[in-house]
Amino acid sequence: MIVVFGSVALDLVTNVPRIPSPGESLTCPDYSLVPGSKGGNQALAAARSGAKVVHVATVGRDEHAGLATALLKAEGVDLSHLARSERTTGLCLVTVAADGENTVIAAAGANLDTRVAQLETLAFGEGDTLVFQMEVALPENFAAVALARRRGARTVLNAAPAQRVPEETLRALDVLVVNEHEAMIVAEAAGLSVSGPSEAAERLHRAYGCSTIVTLGPKGAKAWHDGALLEIPAPKIVPVDTTSAGDSFVGAFAAALDGGSDFPTAVKRGVVAGSLACTLPGAQTSIPRLADILSFSTDF
């Protein structure tokens, strides 16, 4: 079983010719409202990769709550530990450029009311995988990591959006997943002097013992695991929208580990899932299914 302790939000997506510069105004013909957030995306990605998934999160009492959780419900994600808040449901403002690159501003809303107490009532332990991001109140997030560690569950933290991760949390992790930008922030906040993302991943792995993965977009991923470097290239694709690439990686990777795959296989599935997510528009609408991941995995 995979338990995602994290965010739920609705994405307001605009498509523009390019990412605007500071102070610049751009127009676009339309916008869309689609389910999103890192927690929701990763829960859906894990479910589409064949895992049994429970999502522990919080939404508001507004009309956005149903829209934000619609695809999770449709894919069979267990939402019985979803709480309600007087705050509004989280909202992500997503700008997608013609070349597929994007910017995201996440308005936390009800996600700030997610509490580790919601997780304490859930029966989980050894053999289960807990997945975390950084879009809920951080003290609750780090307390949830510690709870998962005490119960003997596998712990996977996607340190995004990038912020400081306490050393005790890093030591409690089995796997840390970061992109190049996040790798530098987490390493430097931990007091490590590093010259680049690859060195940051190695130093974090050696200092805290957690397997550390750096996602590299079209270059695939590098991972430090059991003291050794693993490099997985990405398949060649034509990007349309990169919005959920990282979340697709995390969900597919966690599902593979939870299903008994070895670490290199899990990383490869994550890389393929992230690449496939870039070939379709939208966040949750672009997240691939296991059959497509497995089919594509044999082609590179």
Secondary structure, 3 states (H helix, E strand, C coil): CEEEECCCEEEEEEEECCCCCCCCCCCCCCEEEEEECHHHHHHHHHHHCCCCEEEEEEECCCCHHHHHHHHHHHCCCECCCEEECCCCCEEEEEEEECCCCEEEEEECHHHHHCCHHHHHCCCCCCCCEEEECCCCCHHHHHHHHHHHHHCCCEEEEECCCCCCCCHHHHHHCCEEEEEHHHHHHHHHHCCCCCCCHHHHHHHHHHHHCCEEEEECHHHCEEEEECCEEEEECCCCCCCCCCCCHHHHHHHHHHHHHHCCCCHHHHHHHHHHHHHHHCCCCCCHHHCCCHHHHHHHHCCC
